[in-house]
Amino acid sequence: MFKEFKEFVMRGNALDLAVGVIIGGAFGKIVGSLVNDILMPLIGLLMGGINFGELSVTVGAAQIKWGLFVQSIIDFLIIAFVIFLIVKSANRMKKAPPPADPTTKDCPHCFSVISIKAARCPNCTSELTI
């Protein structure tokens, strides 16, 4: 059982997932700092000195911190946009595989599809030039 577990963990997919989760967590901290420490203070200044982290509404004994929710939405939008740009640039770098050589051709006499190696059409028996 330990051997099977070791094989499972050492497969490429599991290791790729682990690396992705670790890098994603670190990336999330970077983007969180960008939003909380740089962008939100600037947005707050543009909106008249508002600190979104402190915006809240009290309903009864509960305090609803809607400013933090707005910050989370901005975090998500920035992360989603950056991931979109990364995936878009990665897709652009991928080269399309070369087109496969054709395996069929059309008979010039009866227009049926035949093997590209055929010297005679099996449908109309016309001789084909190779």
C-alpha positions, 0 to 999 in steps of 0.5 A: 500500500505504501508503494502504491501511495508513493507511485501516486504521489510521484506521478507528474499530475500530483507533483504539478498540482502541489507546485501549483497550489504552493505557487498559487498561495504565494501569488495570492499573498502578493496580489493581496498585498498589491490590492490592500497596500497599494491599490486600495489606498489610492482608490480610497484617496480618489474617492475622498480619503475612504478606507475600504477596510474600515467600511461597515454597517452595524445591524443589531449586534452584528457588524457587516464589513462590506468594505472588506468584501469590496476589497476581496472582489477587487482581489479576485478581479485582479487575480483573474485578469493576471491568470487570463493574461498568463494563460493567453500568453502561454497559449500564444507560445504554443506552436500548432502541430504541423498538418498531417499529410493527406491520406485520401484524394478525390478521383478526378473522374467520379469525384469519389474519395479514394486512397492517396496511393491508388493508381486506379479508382475502385469506383469508376476504374479510371486510371489515375496519374500519380 
